[in-house]
Amino acid sequence: MTTVVWSPDSSTLPQTAMAKFVEFVNKRHTLGLTVQDYGSLHRWSVQDVGRFWAGLADHIGLNLTVESDAALEGENLESARWFPGSRLNYAEVALRETRSRPAEALVVIHVSEDGRRTTLTLAELTDLVARARSGMRRIGVAKGDVVAAVLPNSIEALVGFLASASLGAIWSACSPDFGGQAILDRFRQLKPTLLIAVNSYSYGGKLFDISSTVATLVGSLPTLRDAVVAGPEMTSPSRHSTRWDEFVSEYEPLKFEQVDFSHPLWVLFSSGTTGLPKGIVHGHGGIVLEHWKNLRLHHDLGPTSRFFWFTTTGWMMWNYLVSGLLVESTIILFDGNPGWPDVNRLWQLASDEQVELFGVSASFIHASMKAGARPSTVGAMPKLKSIGSTGSPLSPEAFGWISESLGTHIQVCSTSGGTDMCTAFLISAPNLPVWKGELSGAGLGVDARSLNENGQSVLEEVGELVLIQALPSMPVGLWGDIDGSRYRDTYFAFYPGIWRHGDWCTHTSRGSFVVVGRSDATLNRGGIRSGTADFYRVVEKIEGIVETLVVDVVQPGSTDDGIMWLFVVKSDEADEQEIIEQVRCVVKSKLSPRHVPDEVRFISSIPKTLNGKKCEVPVKRILQGARPQEVINIDSLQDASALDIFIQLTNN
């Protein structure tokens, strides 16, 4: 029996935003739902999808056009059209003043890794956005133009994005630690009108000069009308560039361009491990609805909440964090190395800023566990209600560690989704238990299933994670994909008419999910399949192992099992032979004898994308004989030299 590590508090459920929404839809549709019965509410949300989303828009207070109380047009996921004829603006919702969020309300806290702290009220943020919008208008930025940014998680990034959105322009950002070619590969596709960038950034107590990268960008993007330099200016990227303080020096009353529901809001990019990164376009309306639903209903954030998620501007979680403004929460932006000067840095932030929802990557939680961190010792956290985790599967041991370290009253909100929809569609809820090692359930409006090899929906067995109902935050398209063929091939080619997400999961009879890794990185040995997450969970607990990467390499056309390779980064003092013996013993007893690695190699670093994900599939393809340039974009990696060992293996 799987252990429950957190249960809803029946005494506080009636005060949650979820309860207020249930009351609202009951009055609107005479449904008879209760907040204690999430299952019935979820079934209604996916069976009457148009009315659910129309009701949510009404509950938020959006004045959207809805004919016959139905929000969705189209016969299937591929042709779905949301709220046709409706107009709105993301920035207007994010900055609206209400009784619960007056002009003097604190809405932004920015903390640098050196401890510097900046705060903004709603009035101050609105003033800065108005000034940035004025600067964009002087340059000639208009609806449909692209504003590109190379910025850390800073006030300038937030202000630039909201100003861009207010005009109906399209935002796209890269973190300044991206390589120059990686940035150019993304922005060259977009043909931006304006670039906002820093010439340097701080990380781990060191200052990094990227002025030459910015200068190259300015010289390589002929559509630019100007480049704005924010932050410390080491050198100017161009004699034609504008300083940020000059850019925001003039004030005009803030206005909001009303745009179609699906008008592009931003372009996010895939990791680009193969070929050019894929530009994923999301619309104003879909993001407002989906992010408001998750943050307000599922995470119960509101005007008195402080919301933090560690992220860079190059990860979709930055966009998710910024959307805390939609639900009137105070968002906390952290710029720097989360492990500097030690792993307690972010836990200290949670205490100092009295965070309510503290979000990080699963790898950060695992690193905290390995380092022996004790979050409760850094300071009191009386406001903390939940720990959010995403990026990779969170191990069952980590669920237990959170409860032991912070208390059983802390809800573990392990989520799964991704850049493609810019949301988490497997998520927690205030009226759902948390089972150890499991994601509590599918979000409202999300019809998620696990399909077996025959395309049949299954419970309690591993299958492909799919969505069979449209979501408003589905991409409105891929950048440059005029006829939509690339979009269809990317998401709908495997199961016609069904969104294939690319993860391998188990859908339990309780309604929860367990994500076990990417489906194209499955370990299939003699017909016994295992996810890479399962493998890492048992192997990376071995003393002396820092990190691992496992790939099951079967040569194309072969009927044999092939070779299972395990690559290990070990601590300096660990003995290689002892590790190999322990790996074989642990895998044999906890997974299966067939999943004992055929080859174990010790390496200095694991190849990862800029967003920190292990490159399992590209490594597998290289070991199958593919040329590296065919399967991976070197500039999408944190450290290109990490690939050398795999290339050498194919040459031996």
Secondary structure as UniProt FT lines:
FT   STRAND          4..6
FT   TURN            10..12
FT   HELIX           13..15
FT   HELIX           17..29
FT   TURN            35..36
FT   HELIX           38..47
FT   HELIX           49..60
FT   TURN            68..69
FT   STRAND          72..73
FT   TURN            78..79
FT   STRAND          81..82
FT   TURN            84..85
FT   STRAND          87..88
FT   HELIX           90..94
FT   TURN            103..104
FT   STRAND          106..112
FT   TURN            113..114
FT   STRAND          117..121
FT   HELIX           122..139
FT   TURN            143..144
FT   STRAND          146..150
FT   HELIX           155..167
FT   STRAND          170..174
FT   TURN            176..177
FT   HELIX           180..190
FT   STRAND          194..198
FT   STRAND          200..203
FT   TURN            204..205
FT   STRAND          206..209
FT   HELIX           211..220
FT   TURN            222..223
FT   STRAND          226..230
FT   TURN            239..240
FT   STRAND          242..243
FT   HELIX           244..247
FT   STRAND          259..260
FT   TURN            261..262
FT   STRAND          264..269
FT   STRAND          279..283
FT   HELIX           284..292
FT   HELIX           293..298
FT   TURN            303..304
FT   STRAND          306..309
FT   TURN            313..314
FT   HELIX           316..322
FT   HELIX           323..327
FT   STRAND          330..335
FT   TURN            338..339
FT   TURN            343..344
FT   HELIX           345..352
FT   TURN            353..354
FT   STRAND          357..361
FT   HELIX           362..370
FT   TURN            371..372
FT   HELIX           375..377
FT   TURN            382..383
FT   STRAND          386..390
FT   HELIX           396..406
FT   TURN            408..409
FT   STRAND          411..414
FT   STRAND          416..418
FT   TURN            419..422
FT   STRAND          423..427
FT   TURN            430..431
FT   STRAND          434..435
FT   TURN            436..437
FT   STRAND          441..442
FT   TURN            444..445
FT   STRAND          448..451
FT   TURN            453..454
FT   STRAND          462..467
FT   TURN            472..473
FT   STRAND          477..478
FT   TURN            479..480
FT   TURN            482..483
FT   HELIX           485..491
FT   TURN            496..497
FT   STRAND          499..507
FT   TURN            509..510
FT   STRAND          513..518
FT   HELIX           519..521
FT   STRAND          523..525
FT   TURN            526..527
FT   STRAND          528..530
FT   HELIX           532..539
FT   TURN            540..541
FT   TURN            543..544
FT   STRAND          545..553
FT   TURN            556..557
FT   STRAND          563..570
FT   TURN            572..573
FT   HELIX           576..590
FT   HELIX           593..595
FT   STRAND          599..602
FT   STRAND          608..609
FT   TURN            610..611
FT   HELIX           616..623
FT   TURN            624..625
FT   HELIX           628..631
FT   HELIX           634..636
FT   HELIX           640..643
FT   HELIX           644..651
//
